[in-house]
Amino acid sequence: MANWFKKWFEKPLDPIGFDCLKTDMHSHLIPAIDDGATSLEDSINMIKALHELGYQKIITTPHVMSDFYKNTPEMILGGLELVRAELQKQNISVELKAAAEYYLDYEFEKKIKTGKLLTFCDNYILVETSFIEAPPNFKELIFQLQLAGYKVILAHPERYPFMSMEDYEDLQSRSVFMQLNLLSLIGYYGADVQNKANKMIEQELISFVGTDCHHMAHAALYEKCQTTRAWHQLVKSRKILNHTL
């Protein structure tokens, strides 16, 4: 109890900016195609906020979900050009690219076979699953992706209540990269998620960090993440690969 009390009331540390990451690789900044930015103005405001926090490059990743967000590469890349044009018009010097956050659902296996998947850098692909349970063929889908030459990144694994530390270790042994959401460090998604995030950091299971920025309310909280002990531990571990993107 004493240790818990001590950790809960720890004083914030001096901030470490996100310039050490250079790149954010998980966000929802293409306007009006998922549950992220609702307008071009919204997109630009979020990009400005991320740039002010130290990000030099942003790889934005709209949802692709069969039943909700039926985004195609053409739709995503078309939206990307719209945002890029506005950034240039406003002389905002941020490198903006786009990929996707793919939901592992019944349609996803077909997408693997077509080869029309949006990736970034060295053929990384960002995937997510249900917050209730993983699909029965979860590991098989990952294997199919890897067989096709993709490097799989699992988005916000700390947020899946059905996953244990043993599950994360198993995924790591299968060469799956794991991406932590910054807001997990401050308890935004609840204490259980924060605790899992801290344990994953301690066990060096995290390879990427993402903002998962959907709106300006998120952007207003990232500065708070910079003063957490968990963030300091992540930076000092030198295990995070964002700067390589």
NORKA-V968539 format. One record per residue. RES is the residue in one small letter. SS is DSSP state (h for helix, s for strand, l for the rest). OMEGA is omega in whole degrees, -180 to 180 (* if undefined). NEAR is the number of other C-alpha atoms within 12 Angstrom. Layout:
[[RES & SS & OMEGA & NEAR] [RES & SS & OMEGA & NEAR]]
//
This chain:
[[m & l & -179 & 7] [a & h & 179 & 8] [n & h & 178 & 9] [w & h & -179 & 10] [f & h & -179 & 9] [k & h & -179 & 10] [k & h & -177 & 16] [w & h & -176 & 18] [f & l & 176 & 12] [e & l & 175 & 14] [k & l & 177 & 12] [p & l & 177 & 20] [l & l & 174 & 18] [d & l & -176 & 15] [p & l & 169 & 23] [i & l & -175 & 26] [g & l & -178 & 26] [f & h & 176 & 36] [d & h & 177 & 21] [c & h & 177 & 27] [l & l & -177 & 34] [k & l & -172 & 29] [t & s & 168 & 35] [d & s & -174 & 46] [m & l & 176 & 52] [h & l & 178 & 46] [s & s & -177 & 44] [h & l & -169 & 44] [l & l & 175 & 52] [i & l & -172 & 47] [p & l & 167 & 36] [a & l & 175 & 27] [i & l & 173 & 33] [d & l & -178 & 31] [d & l & 179 & 23] [g & l & -178 & 30] [a & l & -178 & 34] [t & l & -178 & 22] [s & l & 177 & 24] [l & h & 178 & 25] [e & h & 178 & 22] [d & h & 179 & 26] [s & h & -177 & 36] [i & h & 180 & 35] [n & h & 179 & 31] [m & h & 179 & 40] [i & h & 176 & 45] [k & h & -179 & 30] [a & h & 180 & 30] [l & h & 178 & 46] [h & h & 179 & 29] [e & h & 178 & 23] [l & l & 175 & 31] [g & l & -180 & 27] [y & l & 178 & 31] [q & l & -179 & 30] [k & s & 180 & 33] [i & s & 172 & 43] [i & s & -176 & 42] [t & s & -167 & 44] [t & l & 178 & 48] [p & l & 176 & 45] [h & s & 166 & 42] [v & s & -177 & 34] [m & s & -173 & 27] [s & l & -174 & 19] [d & l & -175 & 15] [f & l & -175 & 15] [y & s & -175 & 21] [k & l & -177 & 23] [n & l & 176 & 30] [t & l & 175 & 25] [p & h & -179 & 26] [e & h & 179 & 18] [m & h & -178 & 25] [i & h & -178 & 34] [l & h & 174 & 29] [g & h & 176 & 20] [g & h & 178 & 34] [l & h & -179 & 34] [e & h & 177 & 22] [l & h & -179 & 26] [v & h & 178 & 36] [r & h & -180 & 30] [a & h & 180 & 20] [e & h & 176 & 26] [l & h & 179 & 25] [q & h & 179 & 16] [k & h & -179 & 12] [q & l & 178 & 16] [n & l & 178 & 13] [i & l & -171 & 24] [s & l & 175 & 23] [v & l & 175 & 31] [e & s & -177 & 29] [l & s & 175 & 39] [k & s & -180 & 36] [a & s & 170 & 40] [a & l & 178 & 41] [a & l & 171 & 44] [e & s & -174 & 43] [y & s & 177 & 43] [y & s & -178 & 34] [l & l & -179 & 37] [d & l & -173 & 26] [y & l & -179 & 21] [e & l & -170 & 19] [f & h & -179 & 32] [e & h & 178 & 26] [k & h & -180 & 17] [k & h & 178 & 26] [i & h & -176 & 28] [k & h & 179 & 15] [t & h & -179 & 13] [g & l & -178 & 19] [k & l & -180 & 20] [l & l & 179 & 34] [l & l & -179 & 35] [t & l & 176 & 34] [f & s & 179 & 30] [c & l & -173 & 21] [d & l & 178 & 14] [n & l & 173 & 20] [y & s & 174 & 38] [i & s & -178 & 40] [l & s & -180 & 45] [v & s & 175 & 40] [e & s & 177 & 38] [t & l & 179 & 36] [s & l & 176 & 25] [f & l & 180 & 19] [i & l & 178 & 12] [e & l & 176 & 18] [a & l & 176 & 26] [p & l & -178 & 22] [p & l & -178 & 14] [n & l & -177 & 17] [f & h & -177 & 25] [k & h & 178 & 22] [e & h & 178 & 19] [l & h & 178 & 32] [i & h & 179 & 36] [f & h & 179 & 21] [q & h & 178 & 22] [l & h & -179 & 35] [q & h & 179 & 22] [l & h & 179 & 15] [a & l & 175 & 22] [g & l & 180 & 18] [y & l & 172 & 28] [k & s & -170 & 26] [v & s & 172 & 37] [i & s & 177 & 41] [l & s & -179 & 43] [a & s & 175 & 40] [h & l & -180 & 43] [p & h & -180 & 44] [e & h & -177 & 41] [r & h & 180 & 37] [y & l & -174 & 29] [p & l & -178 & 26] [f & l & -180 & 21] [m & l & -180 & 26] [s & l & 176 & 21] [m & h & 178 & 26] [e & h & 177 & 16] [d & h & -180 & 23] [y & h & 179 & 33] [e & h & 178 & 22] [d & h & 179 & 17] [l & h & 178 & 26] [q & h & 179 & 25] [s & h & 178 & 13] [r & l & 178 & 21] [s & l & 173 & 24] [v & l & 176 & 33] [f & s & -180 & 36] [m & s & -176 & 44] [q & s & -180 & 42] [l & s & 172 & 44] [n & s & -180 & 40] [l & h & -175 & 44] [l & h & 174 & 37] [s & h & -177 & 39] [l & h & -178 & 41] [i & h & 176 & 31] [g & l & -178 & 26] [y & l & -178 & 22] [y & l & 179 & 22] [g & l & -176 & 18] [a & h & -179 & 19] [d & h & 179 & 22] [v & h & 179 & 30] [q & h & 180 & 32] [n & h & 178 & 27] [k & h & 178 & 35] [a & h & 180 & 44] [n & h & 180 & 33] [k & h & 179 & 26] [m & h & 177 & 37] [i & h & -180 & 38] [e & h & -178 & 22] [q & l & 176 & 21] [e & l & 180 & 28] [l & l & -174 & 37] [i & l & 178 & 43] [s & l & -179 & 36] [f & s & 176 & 41] [v & s & -180 & 44] [g & s & 176 & 46] [t & l & -172 & 45] [d & l & -175 & 41] [c & s & 178 & 38] [h & l & -176 & 35] [h & l & -175 & 32] [m & h & 176 & 27] [a & h & 174 & 20] [h & h & -176 & 31] [a & h & -178 & 33] [a & l & -175 & 21] [l & l & -173 & 25] [y & h & -180 & 38] [e & h & 179 & 29] [k & h & 180 & 28] [c & h & -175 & 36] [q & l & -177 & 30] [t & l & -178 & 26] [t & l & 178 & 32] [r & h & -180 & 28] [a & h & 178 & 38] [w & h & 177 & 41] [h & h & 180 & 26] [q & h & 178 & 27] [l & h & -178 & 37] [v & h & -177 & 31] [k & h & -180 & 16] [s & h & -178 & 18] [r & l & -180 & 20] [k & l & -174 & 24] [i & l & -171 & 33] [l & l & -178 & 28] [n & h & -176 & 36] [h & h & -180 & 26] [t & h & -174 & 20] [l & l & * & 25]]
//
